[in-house]
Amino acid sequence: MRTKIYVLGLACLLLISCGPDFKSKPPTAPLVSQGPNIISFTANPTTIKLGEKSTLSWEVHDCTSVEIDVGIGKVTPTGSTGVSPSETTTYTLQANKSEYNSEIGAYVTYGGTTETCTVTVEK
């Protein structure tokens, strides 16, 4: 019986020490941010002959960095570039978004959002 009273007393003490706002404040949910939004990533034309060029074009919203593989590297969120691959090549655009999360006191990177397009080379 004494154990029950002791546990009940501790529970009441805990509730009292939390103050009047204990039940009125629901726990806060962590901040959730949406990642980058890749609007488009295209090649024009999609099929070329060896030695010809194709233009890669892209548009990305709500991002802090954009990169295209196969030797292109970091690019602006909206742009285009000419490519002349020697064989059929699939290009991958990756967009990331970093922002400060005050709940954890650090920058968080949301992203890894990717899109691909292929340039086919006819020989």
C-alpha positions, 0 to 999 in steps of 0.5 A: 500500500505504501508503494502505491501512495509513494508512486501516486505522490511522485506523479502528483509532484511531477504534474505540479512541477510542470506548471499550469501549462502542462496540459494546454501545450501540445508537443510541437511537431518537427519542422518538415520542409519540402525538398527541391522541385525539378520542373523540367530536365530535357535534351533537345534533340534526344537523338543525335549523330556522332559529332552533333550537339544536343542541348540540355535544359533544366528548371528547378525551384526551391533549391540551394544547389543543382548539379549535373553528372557526366562532367558538367558539375554545378549549375544554376537552378535554371539554364541550358548547356550543349553536350556532344557525347561520343556514345548514348549517355544518360545525364542525371540532374540532382537538386538539394535544399539546405536550410536552418532548422531552429528546433535542432539548431543546425542546417539540414539538407533536404534533397537528393531529388533527381531527374534524368534525360538521355541523349542517344548517339547514332553511329 
